[in-house]
Amino acid sequence: METEYLFSRKFNGEEYKFYHNSMNTKWGLYSYFEIKTPANCFGYTDSILFDNGTPYTLYRYCPNWILKSCKEALIKHGYEP
């Protein structure tokens, strides 16, 4: 799997890092966007992924305005989640 760092943005004083992951399988090329969230008080990060253009988190709650802002930041840079 190849991971490409795209850019980072700060929301509410915390830095979110944007990545594009791609994997070549025998069924074809599979790619997706992943946004790494800042660490919480226990030191764990989370990922924001997209399901048909709708952002969601894997393990913990992230405010809707941050999810929407992350999606808008990807679109602003020319990427379609």
N, C-alpha and C positions, 0 to 999 in steps of 0.2 A: 504494500500500500504506500502511496506517495502522499505526503502532506505538504501543502504549500501555504505559507503564511501570507495573508493578504494585507491586513492593516489592523489597527487597534483604535478604539474609541473609548472615551470616558463618559459614563452616564452616572450621575449622582456621586461624582468624585471617585468612582471605581473604574478600573480599566478592563474592558472586554476585548479579547483577541479573536480575530476572525480568520478562519482557515478553510481551505478547499481541499478535501480528501478525494483521491481517485484510486481505483483498483481495477486492474485488468484481469478479468476472469475468463474462463472458457466460454461463458455465455455472452461476453461483451464487456464494454467499459461501464463501470459503476462509479458514479461520483456524487458527492453531497457536500453541503456547507455545514460547518460546525463552528460554534462560537463558545469559547472557553470563558466562564464567568470567574470573577475574583474568588479567592478563598474565603470561606466563612470563618467563624470564630474557632472552629476546630481544625482549620487548615485544609479543608476539602474543597475542591473546585467542582463545578457542574458543567454540563454542556447544554447548549441550546441547539436543537435540530429543527428541521422543517418537514412537515407532512403536507404535501400539496400546497406549499406556500404559507402554511400556518405554523408559526413558531411554537415550540413546546420545550420544556425542560425534562431531564431524565429523573432527577432525584429530589430536588427541592423546589420550593415556590420561588418564582421570579415575578415581580409586578408586571401587569399587562402593558404599561406604558414603556417599560424597558424592552419587552419582547417586540412591541411595535416599532420602537426606535431602532432596534437591531436590524429588523427587516428593512426599514427605510434606508439605513446606512448601506446595506448591501445593494439595494436598488440604485441608490445615488452613485455608487461606484461602478455601476454597469453590470452587476451580477443579478441573475434571476434565481431566487431561492426556490 
